[in-house]
Amino acid sequence: MVTELLISLLLLGTLVALVLVFRQLQACRIMLRQVNSHRIVARSAIQKSRMDLMEVRNRAKLLEETVSGGTSAVEKVHKAISNTTFGLIDLFSRDEDFRKNAMKARTTHDQTSSEIYSAVRTTNRALHILADTLVISKVEKRIISRQSRRPRNTDDQSR
């Protein structure tokens, strides 16, 4: 009878220990899920800031390309109009002095308009570089400073 009582007490003690271990295991799993969810949130915030930076860069690039393409289109239309105008003057003009003056005016016009469109493109590129330096570089530095302040996990170092 004493042996049965001791065996019963040992089994009961084992059962209690098993229940405590099971509860501890559940608590550890819950804490692990919380830690993983916080890690996922932190990584998604970093990824969002990276995507925002990429979007800013792409918009700036698109704006630069749009202005450059628009300038080229306007320049081509302008050249077509001036070529037509000066061609008609040359074709229908009977006075030789008027033709020479028109040719000088055409040369001056073509040179001036070419310089103006070139200046527009150069200014566009300069503004893009300035915006890149002022805005995008600031955002990049802010992202880098956030990453350097954040301690690296052993999990991150193994990747």
N, CA, C and O of each residue as an XYZ file, in Angstrom:
636
protein
N       0.808     -1.184      0.000
C       0.000      0.000      0.000
C       0.862      1.264      0.000
O       0.533      2.232     -0.685
N       1.915      1.265      0.727
C       2.814      2.408      0.763
C       3.465      2.566     -0.615
O       3.625      3.693     -1.083
N       3.831      1.502     -1.252
C       4.417      1.591     -2.579
C       3.408      2.137     -3.582
O       3.760      2.926     -4.458
N       2.159      1.718     -3.451
C       1.141      2.230     -4.362
C       0.935      3.722     -4.136
O       0.749      4.486     -5.084
N       0.971      4.123     -2.877
C       0.821      5.536     -2.534
C       2.006      6.335     -3.076
O       1.820      7.423     -3.621
N       3.221      5.806     -2.932
C       4.405      6.483     -3.457
C       4.358      6.561     -4.988
O       4.698      7.593     -5.568
N       3.949      5.504     -5.623
C       3.846      5.496     -7.086
C       2.782      6.499     -7.526
O       2.980      7.222     -8.502
N       1.657      6.547     -6.815
C       0.593      7.496     -7.138
C       1.083      8.927     -6.962
O       0.809      9.787     -7.800
N       1.814      9.187     -5.867
C       2.351     10.528     -5.639
C       3.389     10.900     -6.701
O       3.409     12.036     -7.175
N       4.243      9.956     -7.073
C       5.228     10.215     -8.138
C       4.539     10.486     -9.469
O       4.942     11.391    -10.199
N       3.513      9.720     -9.791
C       2.767      9.954    -11.030
C       2.069     11.315    -10.997
O       2.066     12.049    -11.986
N       1.487     11.635     -9.860
C       0.829     12.933     -9.707
C       1.839     14.068     -9.832
O       1.567     15.069    -10.494
N       3.009     13.920     -9.198
C       4.076     14.918     -9.288
C       4.557     15.077    -10.729
O       4.808     16.190    -11.193
N       4.680     13.961    -11.421
C       5.090     13.998    -12.824
C       4.041     14.698    -13.672
O       4.373     15.486    -14.558
N       2.781     14.409    -13.401
C       1.699     15.050    -14.139
C       1.698     16.560    -13.903
O       1.548     17.336    -14.846
N       1.864     16.975    -12.649
C       1.901     18.409    -12.331
C       3.092     19.061    -13.040
O       2.955     20.137    -13.622
N       4.252     18.414    -12.990
C       5.440     18.951    -13.654
C       5.209     19.043    -15.163
O       5.610     20.019    -15.797
N       4.564     18.029    -15.735
C       4.273     18.024    -17.164
C       3.323     19.166    -17.538
O       3.514     19.815    -18.566
N       2.318     19.411    -16.723
C       1.376     20.513    -16.964
C       2.106     21.853    -16.870
O       1.883     22.735    -17.699
N       2.969     22.014    -15.878
C       3.720     23.273    -15.734
C       4.643     23.493    -16.939
O       4.743     24.607    -17.453
N       5.303     22.448    -17.376
C       6.181     22.553    -18.548
C       5.360     22.912    -19.785
O       5.787     23.740    -20.590
N       4.190     22.299    -19.943
C       3.332     22.595    -21.085
C       2.887     24.055    -21.072
O       2.895     24.709    -22.115
N       2.496     24.576    -19.899
C       2.098     25.990    -19.787
C       3.270     26.911    -20.106
O       3.109     27.926    -20.784
N       4.442     26.551    -19.614
C       5.635     27.356    -19.898
C       5.943     27.352    -21.397
O       6.327     28.376    -21.963
N       5.774     26.210    -22.019
C       5.987     26.100    -23.462
C       5.005     26.991    -24.224
O       5.397     27.667    -25.175
N       3.737     26.999    -23.816
C       2.751     27.869    -24.460
C       3.106     29.348    -24.288
O       2.991     30.133    -25.229
N       3.542     29.724    -23.070
C       3.926     31.114    -22.815
C       5.121     31.507    -23.685
O       5.163     32.622    -24.205
N       6.080     30.613    -23.845
C       7.249     30.887    -24.690
C       6.837     31.040    -26.146
O       7.354     31.908    -26.850
N       5.916     30.208    -26.603
C       5.445     30.322    -27.977
C       4.751     31.660    -28.213
O       4.962     32.293    -29.247
N       3.937     32.088    -27.276
C       3.244     33.381    -27.398
C       4.256     34.522    -27.449
O       4.135     35.428    -28.274
N       5.247     34.477    -26.574
C       6.279     35.530    -26.572
C       7.088     35.510    -27.874
O       7.440     36.565    -28.402
N       7.379     34.323    -28.385
C       8.109     34.206    -29.646
C       7.302     34.795    -30.803
O       7.860     35.470    -31.668
N       5.998     34.544    -30.822
C       5.139     35.135    -31.861
C       5.134     36.662    -31.765
O       5.172     37.353    -32.784
N       5.088     37.182    -30.544
C       5.103     38.631    -30.371
C       6.419     39.231    -30.861
O       6.430     40.259    -31.537
N       7.522     38.581    -30.515
C       8.824     39.072    -30.955
C       8.920     39.035    -32.479
O       9.404     39.984    -33.096
N       8.462     37.948    -33.081
C       8.488     37.850    -34.544
C       7.600     38.897    -35.199
O       7.968     39.465    -36.227
N       6.436     39.157    -34.617
C       5.556     40.168    -35.208
C       6.183     41.557    -35.106
O       6.049     42.359    -36.031
N       6.870     41.859    -33.990
C       7.554     43.148    -33.863
C       8.695     43.255    -34.878
O       8.925     44.321    -35.451
N       9.394     42.167    -35.094
C      10.485     42.154    -36.068
C       9.948     42.375    -37.479
O      10.542     43.111    -38.267
N       8.830     41.739    -37.794
C       8.208     41.897    -39.112
C       7.746     43.339    -39.315
O       7.923     43.905    -40.393
N       7.157     43.929    -38.280
C       6.699     45.323    -38.370
C       7.890     46.250    -38.601
O       7.822     47.162    -39.425
N       8.980     46.014    -37.871
C      10.164     46.869    -38.032
C      10.730     46.739    -39.443
O      11.091     47.740    -40.062
N      10.807     45.530    -39.946
C      11.338     45.333    -41.299
C      10.407     45.931    -42.350
O      10.881     46.477    -43.346
N       9.101     45.839    -42.150
C       8.187     46.406    -43.138
C       8.266     47.929    -43.128
O       8.083     48.559    -44.170
N       8.535     48.533    -41.966
C       8.702     49.995    -41.913
C       9.951     50.408    -42.683
O       9.939     51.401    -43.411
N      11.019     49.648    -42.521
C      12.246     49.937    -43.262
C      11.996     49.763    -44.756
O      12.413     50.593    -45.564
N      11.318     48.687    -45.112
C      11.020     48.439    -46.523
C      10.144     49.545    -47.096
O      10.330     49.952    -48.243
N       9.185     50.038    -46.303
C       8.323     51.120    -46.761
C       9.132     52.381    -47.011
O       8.916     53.066    -48.011
N      10.061     52.696    -46.117
C      10.874     53.890    -46.334
C      11.757     53.730    -47.568
O      11.987     54.694    -48.298
N      12.246     52.527    -47.801
C      13.030     52.280    -49.018
C      12.171     52.438    -50.266
O      12.607     53.017    -51.260
N      10.956     51.924    -50.208
C      10.049     52.049    -51.358
C       9.664     53.513    -51.581
O       9.553     53.953    -52.726
N       9.460     54.274    -50.495
C       9.163     55.699    -50.633
C      10.323     56.431    -51.312
O      10.111     57.277    -52.181
N      11.550     56.096    -50.903
C      12.719     56.709    -51.516
C      12.787     56.357    -52.995
O      13.068     57.216    -53.830
N      12.529     55.098    -53.316
C      12.560     54.675    -54.714
C      11.486     55.401    -55.517
O      11.710     55.771    -56.669
N      10.319     55.604    -54.907
C       9.245     56.312    -55.602
C       9.625     57.773    -55.853
O       9.346     58.311    -56.924
N      10.255     58.408    -54.875
C      10.692     59.795    -55.051
C      11.712     59.877    -56.185
O      11.645     60.767    -57.032
N      12.655     58.936    -56.189
C      13.662     58.920    -57.260
C      13.011     58.724    -58.629
O      13.337     59.426    -59.587
N      12.100     57.774    -58.710
C      11.444     57.495    -59.990
C      10.610     58.677    -60.470
O      10.578     58.975    -61.664
N       9.940     59.345    -59.546
C       9.150     60.521    -59.940
C      10.048     61.639    -60.438
O       9.727     62.307    -61.421
N      11.178     61.847    -59.759
C      12.111     62.884    -60.195
C      12.663     62.549    -61.574
O      12.780     63.421    -62.435
N      12.998     61.288    -61.774
C      13.528     60.860    -63.075
C      12.461     61.019    -64.160
O      12.754     61.484    -65.262
N      11.229     60.633    -63.844
C      10.136     60.774    -64.807
C       9.902     62.236    -65.148
O       9.677     62.575    -66.309
N       9.954     63.104    -64.147
C       9.773     64.532    -64.392
C      10.872     65.069    -65.301
O      10.599     65.823    -66.235
N      12.117     64.679    -65.023
C      13.222     65.137    -65.862
C      13.047     64.651    -67.298
O      13.241     65.418    -68.242
N      12.685     63.389    -67.467
C      12.505     62.834    -68.808
C      11.316     63.480    -69.527
O      11.352     63.680    -70.741
N      10.274     63.800    -68.777
C       9.100     64.441    -69.371
C       9.448     65.840    -69.873
O       9.077     66.212    -70.987
N      10.152     66.605    -69.062
C      10.538     67.957    -69.485
C      11.480     67.882    -70.683
O      11.349     68.656    -71.632
N      12.427     66.951    -70.638
C      13.367     66.804    -71.750
C      12.650     66.374    -73.029
O      12.909     66.917    -74.103
N      11.751     65.401    -72.912
C      10.991     64.955    -74.083
C      10.073     66.031    -74.611
O       9.942     66.197    -75.824
N       9.431     66.767    -73.713
C       8.563     67.872    -74.133
C       9.345     68.962    -74.827
O       8.885     69.542    -75.810
N      10.538     69.241    -74.308
C      11.392     70.253    -74.938
C      11.793     69.814    -76.343
O      11.788     70.616    -77.277
N      12.136     68.546    -76.484
C      12.511     68.034    -77.813
C      11.342     68.113    -78.787
O      11.524     68.471    -79.950
N      10.150     67.780    -78.316
C       8.966     67.844    -79.181
C       8.681     69.272    -79.624
O       8.413     69.525    -80.798
N       8.740     70.196    -78.684
C       8.490     71.603    -79.020
C       9.564     72.105    -79.984
O       9.273     72.846    -80.923
N      10.809     71.692    -79.741
C      11.894     72.115    -80.623
C      11.673     71.609    -82.055
O      11.894     72.345    -83.016
N      11.240     70.361    -82.192
C      10.999     69.804    -83.532
C       9.871     70.534    -84.249
O       9.973     70.829    -85.440
N       8.795     70.825    -83.520
C       7.679     71.558    -84.126
C       8.134     72.963    -84.506
O       7.790     73.463    -85.577
N       8.908     73.597    -83.626
C       9.417     74.939    -83.898
C      10.301     74.932    -85.144
O      10.194     75.828    -85.981
N      11.174     73.928    -85.275
C      12.037     73.826    -86.458
C      11.210     73.609    -87.728
O      11.507     74.180    -88.777
N      10.186     72.790    -87.621
C       9.336     72.542    -88.790
C       8.647     73.828    -89.239
O       8.571     74.121    -90.432
N       8.150     74.586    -88.275
C       7.482     75.852    -88.613
C       8.476     76.842    -89.217
O       8.182     77.489    -90.222
N       9.656     76.957    -88.598
C      10.636     77.925    -89.124
C      11.170     77.485    -90.483
O      11.395     78.318    -91.362
N      11.376     76.165    -90.663
C      11.825     75.685    -91.976
C      10.782     75.968    -93.054
O      11.117     76.353    -94.174
N       9.528     75.773    -92.700
C       8.455     76.060    -93.659
C       8.404     77.548    -93.989
O       8.299     77.935    -95.153
N       8.479     78.373    -92.952
C       8.397     79.822    -93.160
C       9.560     80.328    -94.005
O       9.368     81.026    -95.001
N      10.769     79.963    -93.587
C      11.932     80.450    -94.334
C      12.019     79.810    -95.725
O      12.505     80.434    -96.668
N      11.543     78.552    -95.850
C      11.503     77.916    -97.170
C      10.552     78.640    -98.114
O      10.860     78.831    -99.290
N       9.407     79.037    -97.597
C       8.443     79.787    -98.428
C       8.982     81.161    -98.802
O       8.784     81.636    -99.921
N       9.669     81.797    -97.847
C      10.268     83.107    -98.162
C      11.285     82.946    -99.280
O      11.334     83.742   -100.218
N      12.091     81.909    -99.164
C      13.117     81.663   -100.187
C      12.492     81.312   -101.534
O      12.985     81.718   -102.587
N      11.410     80.558   -101.484
C      10.761     80.112   -102.714
C      10.041     81.248   -103.447
O      10.136     81.358   -104.669
N       9.328     82.086   -102.704
C       8.492     83.096   -103.345
C       9.113     84.493   -103.395
O       8.528     85.409   -103.973
N      10.260     84.657   -102.809
C      10.882     85.980   -102.800
C      11.541     86.256   -104.148
O      12.218     85.398   -104.714
N      11.325     87.491   -104.655
C      11.912     87.864   -105.944
C      13.113     88.782   -105.749
O      13.966     88.912   -106.627
N      13.161     89.409   -104.589
C      14.241     90.347   -104.300
C      15.421     89.589   -103.682
O      15.255     88.883   -102.687
N      16.609     89.735   -104.270
C      17.801     89.006   -103.813
C      18.271     89.513   -102.445
O      18.715     88.721   -101.615
N      18.177     90.833   -102.203
C      18.555     91.374   -100.894
C      17.659     90.821    -99.793
O      18.121     90.497    -98.699
N      16.390     90.721   -100.100
C      15.433     90.166    -99.120
C      15.773     88.708    -98.808
O      15.676     88.280    -97.658
N      16.173     87.942    -99.833
C      16.566     86.536    -99.624
C      17.807     86.441    -98.745
O      17.868     85.603    -97.845
N      18.792     87.290    -98.997
C      20.014     87.268    -98.184
C      19.701     87.623    -96.735
O      20.189     86.977    -95.808
N      18.881     88.658    -96.550
C      18.489     89.034    -95.188
C      17.700     87.910    -94.502
O      17.852     87.666    -93.305
N      16.867     87.244    -95.281
C      16.093     86.127    -94.720
C      17.018     84.971    -94.333
O      16.794     84.309    -93.320
N      18.055     84.728    -95.137
C      19.018     83.659    -94.816
C      19.795     83.988    -93.544
O      20.043     83.118    -92.709
N      20.183     85.288    -93.407
C      20.871     85.710    -92.179
C      19.940     85.551    -90.975
O      20.334     85.068    -89.914
N      18.693     85.974    -91.181
C      17.716     85.847    -90.094
C      17.483     84.378    -89.748
O      17.327     84.026    -88.579
N      17.461     83.538    -90.757
C      17.260     82.098    -90.519
C      18.437     81.518    -89.728
O      18.230     80.757    -88.783
N      19.651     81.869    -90.103
C      20.842     81.388    -89.393
C      20.818     81.847    -87.939
O      21.037     81.059    -87.019
N      20.550     83.130    -87.751
C      20.478     83.674    -86.393
C      19.354     83.004    -85.598
O      19.536     82.638    -84.437
N      18.213     82.852    -86.225
C      17.062     82.230    -85.569
C      17.380     80.790    -85.160
O      17.122     80.391    -84.024
N      17.939     80.018    -86.087
C      18.244     78.614    -85.794
C      19.281     78.482    -84.675
O      19.153     77.632    -83.794
N      20.299     79.328    -84.723
C      21.334     79.289    -83.695
C      20.757     79.681    -82.333
O      21.017     79.014    -81.332
N      19.983     80.751    -82.297
C      19.397     81.224    -81.039
C      18.424     80.194    -80.462
O      18.465     79.895    -79.269
N      17.561     79.662    -81.304
C      16.590     78.680    -80.788
C      17.299     77.411    -80.324
O      16.888     76.806    -79.334
N      18.342     77.004    -81.013
C      19.116     75.830    -80.593
C      19.752     76.067    -79.222
O      19.743     75.184    -78.365
N      20.301     77.263    -79.024
C      20.904     77.608    -77.728
C      19.849     77.646    -76.629
O      20.106     77.201    -75.510
N      18.685     78.164    -76.928
C      17.620     78.247    -75.917
C      17.160     76.857    -75.502
O      17.016     76.582    -74.311
N      16.929     75.974    -76.477
C      16.495     74.621    -76.129
C      17.591     73.852    -75.396
O      17.305     73.047    -74.511
N      18.826     74.098    -75.761
C      19.940     73.479    -75.042
C      19.995     73.982    -73.596
O      20.248     73.211    -72.670
N      19.756     75.274    -73.417
C      19.746     75.851    -72.069
C      18.613     75.270    -71.231
O      18.785     75.024    -70.037
N      17.450     75.050    -71.853
C      16.323     74.452    -71.130
C      16.691     73.039    -70.661
O      16.408     72.666    -69.522
N      17.316     72.262    -71.538
C      17.722     70.896    -71.161
C      18.780     70.910    -70.056
O      18.713     70.123    -69.113
N      19.745     71.802    -70.181
C      20.800     71.907    -69.166
C      20.214     72.332    -67.821
O      20.577     71.788    -66.778
N      19.320     73.293    -67.853
C      18.664     73.738    -66.617
C      17.847     72.605    -66.008
O      17.837     72.431    -64.790
N      17.175     71.847    -66.836
C      16.387     70.711    -66.362
C      17.296     69.697    -65.650
O      16.972     69.223    -64.561
N      18.428     69.372    -66.271
C      19.372     68.427    -65.647
C      19.922     68.991    -64.346
O      20.044     68.272    -63.354
N      20.255     70.290    -64.352
C      20.795     70.918    -63.143
C      19.771     70.900    -62.011
O      20.117     70.645    -60.857
N      18.514     71.172    -62.344
C      17.463     71.128    -61.320
C      17.275     69.712    -60.786
O      17.042     69.526    -59.592
N      17.374     68.720    -61.658
C      17.266     67.329    -61.224
C      18.415     66.976    -60.275
O      18.201     66.319    -59.256
N      19.620     67.407    -60.606
C      20.777     67.132    -59.744
C      20.624     67.852    -58.414
O      20.938     67.289    -57.365
N      20.143     69.089    -58.445
C      19.932     69.846    -57.215
C      18.883     69.180    -56.335
O      19.067     69.049    -55.125
N      17.787     68.764    -56.949
C      16.735     68.076    -56.181
C      17.263     66.766    -55.617
O      16.950     66.401    -54.483
N      18.052     66.070    -56.396
C      18.643     64.816    -55.937
C      19.544     65.067    -54.736
O      19.515     64.319    -53.758
N      20.334     66.114    -54.817
C      21.258     66.434    -53.727
C      20.508     66.864    -52.473
O      20.825     66.418    -51.370
N      19.520     67.724    -52.643
C      18.831     68.278    -51.477
C      17.826     67.315    -50.851
O      17.824     67.115    -49.636
N      16.983     66.726    -51.674
C      15.870     65.935    -51.149
C      16.247     64.473    -50.983
O      16.142     63.923    -49.887
N      16.675     63.853    -52.043
C      16.896     62.413    -52.021
C      18.067     62.056    -51.117
O      17.994     61.076    -50.375
N      19.136     62.825    -51.163
C      20.279     62.524    -50.312
C      19.919     62.649    -48.836
O      20.402     61.872    -48.012
N      19.074     63.622    -48.496
C      18.627     63.763    -47.108
C      17.866     62.525    -46.650
O      18.091     62.013    -45.553
N      16.977     62.059    -47.492
C      16.185     60.874    -47.146
C      17.086     59.657    -47.017
O      16.914     58.851    -46.103
N      18.050     59.517    -47.929
C      18.983     58.393    -47.842
C      19.784     58.445    -46.545
O      19.955     57.423    -45.879
N      20.269     59.613    -46.190
C      21.042     59.751    -44.953
C      20.192     59.411    -43.737
O      20.672     58.790    -42.789
N      18.932     59.819    -43.769
C      18.044     59.521    -42.648
C      17.827     58.016    -42.521
O      17.809     57.482    -41.412
N      17.662     57.335    -43.644
C      17.468     55.886    -43.616
C      18.727     55.191    -43.111
O      18.650     54.264    -42.305
N      19.883     55.641    -43.586
C      21.147     55.039    -43.152
C      21.374     55.271    -41.672
O      21.839     54.374    -40.968
N      21.052     56.466    -41.188
C      21.259     56.744    -39.764
C      20.320     55.903    -38.904
O      20.697     55.487    -37.808
N      19.106     55.647    -39.385
C      18.197     54.764    -38.651
C      18.759     53.352    -38.577
O      18.679     52.698    -37.537
N      19.324     52.886    -39.682
C      19.856     51.525    -39.715
C      21.097     51.396    -38.845
O      21.305     50.357    -38.218
N      21.928     52.438    -38.795
C      23.143     52.339    -37.988
C      22.833     52.445    -36.500
O      23.574     51.898    -35.683
N      21.759     53.133    -36.131
C      21.363     53.207    -34.718
C      20.763     51.903    -34.236
O      20.844     51.578    -33.052
N      20.169     51.166    -35.133
C      19.494     49.922    -34.764
C      20.543     48.834    -34.558
O      21.347     48.587    -35.457
N      20.554     48.169    -33.380
C      21.519     47.090    -33.173
C      21.166     45.905    -34.057
O      19.997     45.566    -34.237
N      22.191     45.290    -34.596
C      21.976     44.163    -35.496
C      21.768     42.901    -34.675
O      22.482     42.650    -33.705
N      20.788     42.117    -35.074
C      20.523     40.838    -34.426
C      21.467     39.789    -34.972
O      22.006     39.934    -36.069
N      21.666     38.731    -34.201
C      22.489     37.625    -34.704
C      21.768     36.958    -35.857
O      22.399     36.362    -36.729
N      20.429     37.058    -35.864
C      19.640     36.503    -36.948
C      19.930     37.253    -38.252
O      20.008     36.644    -39.319
N      20.093     38.596    -38.160
C      20.371     39.405    -39.347
C      21.793     39.200    -39.836
O      22.042     39.270    -41.040
N      22.741     38.946    -38.924
C      24.130     38.800    -39.326
C      24.377     37.507    -40.060
O      25.310     37.420    -40.859
N      23.555     36.491    -39.809
C      23.776     35.202    -40.460
C      23.332     35.224    -41.909
O      23.661     34.306    -42.659
N      22.589     36.253    -42.332
C      22.076     36.311    -43.715
C      23.008     37.001    -44.624
O      22.726     37.133    -45.815
